[in-house]
Amino acid sequence: MNTPRIAVISATPLAIEPAATAVRTAFPDGTVWNLLDDRLLADAQLDGGISERLAARMDRMIESALADGADGVLLTCSQYGSRAEVRDAVADGVAVLSADGPLFDEVVMMRPAKLLLVASLESAAADSGDRLLAAFETAGQSPELNRLVVPSAAKPLAVDELVSALLEAITAAPGDHDVVVLAQYSLAPAASALAERLQQPVLDGPAAAARRLAAAIPGDVA
């Protein structure tokens, strides 16, 4: 039976449930192990970015998860994604994923001509958009990427309220898009309802990461 233990490392409580839900969907008999440092984002603001001390703090959380038997590690904060990308996969022996690395890979594979990146914060739209464009450039693609910030979605909302806030903003955005990409884990609960309402692909980070973990973890983990 496949019963992996997945460590989910978060910088905000809002990211925990979307990530846990996606992991549980991929591994119904698995264990979600949540690790939270709710000062990581605030301290990054104070330090003017991911300083050496903050990178080391995230690295210690990853090392702790691996040392205590995690079969996979998912960082839910995109700003700390580089700490997953610099890992030695062979030395770790398990997948350590950034928040949106798998998501970006899936978006690039779709080869869209035009896409809409949706965030609730200007900083998230800027950071995720720049990194997604870099992923397209590496793949030799140059789609039109439009960024949409929905401030009303930055606060905790019930799922139906989140869907309504995002749907209103997306439908009011100019132009047509091949795909909508949700830049933050906190927006992921709205993905399926938005896809149904918009009648187009809506991709989110937790689901993409869970699919990557399912492909990376062998079926005989116990």
Secondary structure as GFF3:
##gff-version 3
##sequence-region A 1 222
A	DSSP	beta_strand	5	10	.	.	.	ID=ss1
A	DSSP	three_ten_helix	13	15	.	.	.	ID=ss2
A	DSSP	alpha_helix	16	26	.	.	.	ID=ss3
A	DSSP	beta_strand	31	36	.	.	.	ID=ss4
A	DSSP	alpha_helix	40	47	.	.	.	ID=ss5
A	DSSP	alpha_helix	52	67	.	.	.	ID=ss6
A	DSSP	beta_strand	72	75	.	.	.	ID=ss7
A	DSSP	three_ten_helix	78	80	.	.	.	ID=ss8
A	DSSP	alpha_helix	82	85	.	.	.	ID=ss9
A	DSSP	alpha_helix	89	92	.	.	.	ID=ss10
A	DSSP	beta_strand	95	97	.	.	.	ID=ss11
A	DSSP	alpha_helix	101	110	.	.	.	ID=ss12
A	DSSP	beta_strand	114	119	.	.	.	ID=ss13
A	DSSP	alpha_helix	122	138	.	.	.	ID=ss14
A	DSSP	beta_strand	144	149	.	.	.	ID=ss15
A	DSSP	three_ten_helix	151	153	.	.	.	ID=ss16
A	DSSP	alpha_helix	159	172	.	.	.	ID=ss17
A	DSSP	beta_strand	179	182	.	.	.	ID=ss18
A	DSSP	three_ten_helix	185	190	.	.	.	ID=ss19
A	DSSP	alpha_helix	191	198	.	.	.	ID=ss20
A	DSSP	beta_strand	202	204	.	.	.	ID=ss21
A	DSSP	alpha_helix	205	216	.	.	.	ID=ss22
###
